[in-house]
Amino acid sequence: MAAASRCCEFHFVNLTSATFYRHLHMLHHGTWQRQPIEAIHSRQEMVCLAEANRSLGSFSGKVTRNQQQQQQQQQQQQQQQQQQQQQMFVRLCLQIQYAMVLAGVEYIICSEFEIPVLGT
C-alpha cells in the first residue's frame, strides 16, 4: 500500500483585545499533528499542523486462479494509475471556527482551506 504525505502549518494571530474560543475544527483527507488550541487570547498566536495522507488501495481475502489472473491485471492497471496519479493533486480540507461573545451576541469566525497536495 502506497501513501502520499504532506504537512501544512497554519498560524492564526489574535490582534484584538478579546479571547476567541474554539467552536469547531474539522479535517478531511488528513490527520492533525498539532490540533487547534481551545482558546486564542488577546495578542496570542495559535499554530496548528495538519498532515495530508491518501491510501491507494489494498486487497484481502481468498484468491482462486481466475481471481489471481484478475488480480494481476488489476495490479498492472493500478501501477499505471499510480504513475498517472503522481501528477494529480488531492485536497486537504480544513475548517476551523472560533467564537466570541460581545455585548451578549455570539460571533463565529470561520476559516476554511482547501490545499492541493501532490498525489502519490
ZADO-1210 file (C-alpha; in nm, 4 decimals, padded with zeros to 6 digits):
<atoms>
<atom x="00.0000" y="00.0000" z="00.0000" code="MET" pos="1"/>
<atom x="00.1473" y="00.3331" z="-00.1060" code="ALA" pos="2"/>
<atom x="00.0648" y="00.6628" z="00.0586" code="ALA" pos="3"/>
<atom x="00.1417" y="01.0266" z="-00.0072" code="ALA" pos="4"/>
<atom x="00.2023" y="01.2560" z="00.2854" code="SER" pos="5"/>
<atom x="00.2452" y="01.6319" z="00.3193" code="ARG" pos="6"/>
<atom x="00.2291" y="01.8659" z="00.6205" code="CYS" pos="7"/>
<atom x="00.0735" y="02.2124" z="00.6339" code="CYS" pos="8"/>
<atom x="00.1253" y="02.4589" z="00.9176" code="GLU" pos="9"/>
<atom x="-00.1391" y="02.7226" z="00.9957" code="PHE" pos="10"/>
<atom x="-00.0847" y="03.0365" z="01.2045" code="HIS" pos="11"/>
<atom x="-00.3770" y="03.2319" z="01.3492" code="PHE" pos="12"/>
<atom x="-00.2998" y="03.5591" z="01.5273" code="VAL" pos="13"/>
<atom x="-00.5489" y="03.7327" z="01.7564" code="ASN" pos="14"/>
<atom x="-00.4739" y="04.1047" z="01.7321" code="LEU" pos="15"/>
<atom x="-00.7917" y="04.2020" z="01.9204" code="THR" pos="16"/>
<atom x="-00.8443" y="04.2584" z="02.2928" code="SER" pos="17"/>
<atom x="-01.0990" y="03.9721" z="02.3095" code="ALA" pos="18"/>
<atom x="-01.0490" y="03.5990" z="02.3633" code="THR" pos="19"/>
<atom x="-01.1688" y="03.3576" z="02.0951" code="PHE" pos="20"/>
<atom x="-01.2821" y="03.0086" z="02.1974" code="TYR" pos="21"/>
<atom x="-01.2673" y="02.7088" z="01.9670" code="ARG" pos="22"/>
<atom x="-01.6117" y="02.6289" z="01.8327" code="HIS" pos="23"/>
<atom x="-01.5364" y="02.3602" z="01.5726" code="LEU" pos="24"/>
<atom x="-01.2421" y="02.2065" z="01.3898" code="HIS" pos="25"/>
<atom x="-01.2587" y="01.9518" z="01.1061" code="MET" pos="26"/>
<atom x="-01.0033" y="01.7955" z="00.8779" code="LEU" pos="27"/>
<atom x="-01.0721" y="01.5769" z="00.5724" code="HIS" pos="28"/>
<atom x="-00.8119" y="01.3665" z="00.3886" code="HIS" pos="29"/>
<atom x="-00.5579" y="01.4089" z="00.6671" code="GLY" pos="30"/>
<atom x="-00.4731" y="01.3932" z="01.0364" code="THR" pos="31"/>
<atom x="-00.3884" y="01.6550" z="01.2968" code="TRP" pos="32"/>
<atom x="-00.0246" y="01.6615" z="01.4029" code="GLN" pos="33"/>
<atom x="-00.0941" y="01.9603" z="01.6307" code="ARG" pos="34"/>
<atom x="-00.4614" y="02.0377" z="01.6977" code="GLN" pos="35"/>
<atom x="-00.6036" y="02.3903" z="01.7272" code="PRO" pos="36"/>
<atom x="-00.5885" y="02.5157" z="02.0865" code="ILE" pos="37"/>
<atom x="-00.9002" y="02.5678" z="02.2994" code="GLU" pos="38"/>
<atom x="-00.8697" y="02.9477" z="02.3255" code="ALA" pos="39"/>
<atom x="-00.6736" y="03.2204" z="02.1485" code="ILE" pos="40"/>
<atom x="-00.6202" y="03.5018" z="02.3978" code="HIS" pos="41"/>
<atom x="-00.5548" y="03.8659" z="02.3175" code="SER" pos="42"/>
<atom x="-00.2286" y="03.9198" z="02.1245" code="ARG" pos="43"/>
<atom x="-00.1673" y="03.5425" z="02.1109" code="GLN" pos="44"/>
<atom x="-00.0716" y="03.3294" z="01.8118" code="GLU" pos="45"/>
<atom x="-00.2109" y="02.9804" z="01.7581" code="MET" pos="46"/>
<atom x="-00.0260" y="02.7299" z="01.5408" code="VAL" pos="47"/>
<atom x="-00.1769" y="02.4035" z="01.4197" code="CYS" pos="48"/>
<atom x="-00.0258" y="02.1394" z="01.1958" code="LEU" pos="49"/>
<atom x="-00.2136" y="01.9052" z="00.9596" code="ALA" pos="50"/>
<atom x="-00.0743" y="01.6181" z="00.7558" code="GLU" pos="51"/>
<atom x="-00.2464" y="01.5116" z="00.4350" code="ALA" pos="52"/>
<atom x="-00.2493" y="01.1405" z="00.3608" code="ASN" pos="53"/>
<atom x="-00.4049" y="00.9208" z="00.0986" code="ARG" pos="54"/>
<atom x="-00.4109" y="00.5435" z="00.0717" code="SER" pos="55"/>
<atom x="-00.4017" y="00.3841" z="-00.2698" code="LEU" pos="56"/>
<atom x="-00.5861" y="00.0588" z="-00.2109" code="GLY" pos="57"/>
<atom x="-00.5287" y="-00.2859" z="-00.0663" code="SER" pos="58"/>
<atom x="-00.6648" y="-00.6361" z="-00.1124" code="PHE" pos="59"/>
<atom x="-00.7529" y="-00.9145" z="00.1297" code="SER" pos="60"/>
<atom x="-00.9487" y="-01.2388" z="00.1091" code="GLY" pos="61"/>
<atom x="-00.9351" y="-01.5815" z="-00.0588" code="LYS" pos="62"/>
<atom x="-00.7922" y="-01.5974" z="-00.4099" code="VAL" pos="63"/>
<atom x="-00.8712" y="-01.8562" z="-00.6810" code="THR" pos="64"/>
<atom x="-00.6799" y="-01.8966" z="-01.0099" code="ARG" pos="65"/>
<atom x="-00.9227" y="-01.6780" z="-01.2052" code="ASN" pos="66"/>
<atom x="-00.9063" y="-01.4241" z="-00.9289" code="GLN" pos="67"/>
<atom x="-00.5259" y="-01.4416" z="-00.9380" code="GLN" pos="68"/>
<atom x="-00.5269" y="-01.3531" z="-01.3081" code="GLN" pos="69"/>
<atom x="-00.7780" y="-01.0763" z="-01.2476" code="GLN" pos="70"/>
<atom x="-00.5734" y="-00.9541" z="-00.9545" code="GLN" pos="71"/>
<atom x="-00.2564" y="-00.9444" z="-01.1678" code="GLN" pos="72"/>
<atom x="-00.4400" y="-00.7416" z="-01.4315" code="GLN" pos="73"/>
<atom x="-00.5751" y="-00.5107" z="-01.1632" code="GLN" pos="74"/>
<atom x="-00.2277" y="-00.4674" z="-01.0171" code="GLN" pos="75"/>
<atom x="-00.0915" y="-00.3726" z="-01.3585" code="GLN" pos="76"/>
<atom x="-00.3751" y="-00.1239" z="-01.4024" code="GLN" pos="77"/>
<atom x="-00.3137" y="00.0138" z="-01.0534" code="GLN" pos="78"/>
<atom x="00.0555" y="00.0604" z="-01.1300" code="GLN" pos="79"/>
<atom x="-00.0354" y="00.2532" z="-01.4440" code="GLN" pos="80"/>
<atom x="-00.2862" y="00.4610" z="-01.2489" code="GLN" pos="81"/>
<atom x="-00.0305" y="00.5294" z="-00.9766" code="GLN" pos="82"/>
<atom x="00.2134" y="00.6583" z="-01.2359" code="GLN" pos="83"/>
<atom x="-00.0574" y="00.8880" z="-01.3708" code="GLN" pos="84"/>
<atom x="-00.1582" y="00.9959" z="-01.0192" code="GLN" pos="85"/>
<atom x="00.1907" y="01.1219" z="-00.9498" code="GLN" pos="86"/>
<atom x="00.0873" y="01.4307" z="-01.1417" code="GLN" pos="87"/>
<atom x="-00.2580" y="01.4537" z="-00.9809" code="MET" pos="88"/>
<atom x="-00.3500" y="01.6576" z="-00.6759" code="PHE" pos="89"/>
<atom x="-00.5578" y="01.5621" z="-00.3739" code="VAL" pos="90"/>
<atom x="-00.7062" y="01.8245" z="-00.1458" code="ARG" pos="91"/>
<atom x="-00.6521" y="01.8661" z="00.2252" code="LEU" pos="92"/>
<atom x="-00.9768" y="02.0244" z="00.3504" code="CYS" pos="93"/>
<atom x="-00.9553" y="02.2129" z="00.6783" code="LEU" pos="94"/>
<atom x="-01.2236" y="02.4080" z="00.8636" code="GLN" pos="95"/>
<atom x="-01.1658" y="02.5906" z="01.1920" code="ILE" pos="96"/>
<atom x="-01.4249" y="02.8001" z="01.3756" code="GLN" pos="97"/>
<atom x="-01.3644" y="03.0224" z="01.6774" code="TYR" pos="98"/>
<atom x="-01.6383" y="03.2071" z="01.8668" code="ALA" pos="99"/>
<atom x="-01.6544" y="03.5077" z="02.0966" code="MET" pos="100"/>
<atom x="-01.9350" y="03.6878" z="02.2791" code="VAL" pos="101"/>
<atom x="-01.9559" y="04.0678" z="02.2632" code="LEU" pos="102"/>
<atom x="-02.2402" y="04.2530" z="02.4345" code="ALA" pos="103"/>
<atom x="-02.4417" y="03.9306" z="02.4576" code="GLY" pos="104"/>
<atom x="-02.4030" y="03.8494" z="02.0870" code="VAL" pos="105"/>
<atom x="-02.2069" y="03.5425" z="01.9783" code="GLU" pos="106"/>
<atom x="-01.9782" y="03.5924" z="01.6801" code="TYR" pos="107"/>
<atom x="-01.8261" y="03.2982" z="01.4942" code="ILE" pos="108"/>
<atom x="-01.5217" y="03.3324" z="01.2738" code="ILE" pos="109"/>
<atom x="-01.4875" y="03.0528" z="01.0212" code="CYS" pos="110"/>
<atom x="-01.1690" y="02.9747" z="00.8287" code="SER" pos="111"/>
<atom x="-01.1826" y="02.7164" z="00.5514" code="GLU" pos="112"/>
<atom x="-00.8905" y="02.5973" z="00.3426" code="PHE" pos="113"/>
<atom x="-00.8641" y="02.3565" z="00.0518" code="GLU" pos="114"/>
<atom x="-00.4970" y="02.2912" z="-00.0066" code="ILE" pos="115"/>
<atom x="-00.3870" y="02.0981" z="-00.3143" code="PRO" pos="116"/>
<atom x="-00.1361" y="01.8286" z="-00.2213" code="VAL" pos="117"/>
<atom x="00.0620" y="01.6434" z="-00.4847" code="LEU" pos="118"/>
<atom x="-00.0558" y="01.2816" z="-00.5227" code="GLY" pos="119"/>
<atom x="00.1486" y="00.9664" z="-00.4679" code="THR" pos="120"/>
</atoms>
